[in-house]
Amino acid sequence: MDPVVNDLIDPAVGQELLKVFGLVDDWFVRSQQKQASPVPGSSLAGDDKATDRYPVSAAAASVLISAVNHIHAVRTLIVEAKKVHPNAPLTLLRGALENAATAVWLLAPTSRDTRVLRRLRLEYANAWNSEQARLLAKATGGRTLVERRQRLQDMARNRGLTPDQVSQVAATAVGFRTIVREAAIDVPGRDPEFTEFVWMVCSGIAHAQIWASIAASDRTIIGQVSPTVSQVRLTTNDQFLLAAAQVTAVMIADGWQYYDRAVACHR
């Protein structure tokens, strides 16, 4: 019997998951190594110069490594621990998809101005979340959110971005729904609507939302709480698990491809 197949996974689905996990093994090895620095004159070297202390290359490498970390955990659960939890694999795949999409979102646009703008928007989201955490912890010191926003907008102006683009830097903290969809739009041949759907379901599963459980889980009634409320056991729907793993793997592969191209070549 194949090592990924057990009584919780259909053998045909297991075979397809193995193909995904074969890629994951290679990515995991890569993620443990030092990532290539941008070659002078390369696309990423130019992006890094334009974003100064917030290099695009470091941000892209960081989220790709995190994406691999998450999907490798799914592989470990299913292949080594031989467990298929109803929620955990999809929650992990959500993290992997968000991180991989962030790399694609940063690297895929052909315009450097767009890449710079997205890097600054991502940094503003980081600054905004950092500020919320600081307030909750009642921590003092450090630059305020206003100061950090000003620095990012000044960088955008110095780059020569339009007033509208400068305002976009800190208009709102960019969210993962936007990042995932726009990343899929940026790659020719990808399906933005299905990619966004997979992300939405995985996110819903992470928060135990009923609609997501209906979309991604198989249900068995095991008891009756009341005449109108049933007690249900949830198990992972094999086909959706496979679809989520495949969509995520494609996004990770795209991210590495864009990174490898940008780190070595000029655009």
Secondary structure as GFF3:
##gff-version 3
##sequence-region A 1 267
A	DSSP	alpha_helix	11	31	.	.	.	ID=ss1
A	DSSP	alpha_helix	43	51	.	.	.	ID=ss2
A	DSSP	alpha_helix	56	75	.	.	.	ID=ss3
A	DSSP	pi_helix	76	80	.	.	.	ID=ss4
A	DSSP	alpha_helix	88	107	.	.	.	ID=ss5
A	DSSP	alpha_helix	112	137	.	.	.	ID=ss6
A	DSSP	alpha_helix	145	159	.	.	.	ID=ss7
A	DSSP	alpha_helix	163	169	.	.	.	ID=ss8
A	DSSP	alpha_helix	176	186	.	.	.	ID=ss9
A	DSSP	alpha_helix	192	206	.	.	.	ID=ss10
A	DSSP	alpha_helix	210	216	.	.	.	ID=ss11
A	DSSP	beta_strand	217	226	.	.	.	ID=ss12
A	DSSP	beta_strand	229	236	.	.	.	ID=ss13
A	DSSP	alpha_helix	238	264	.	.	.	ID=ss14
###
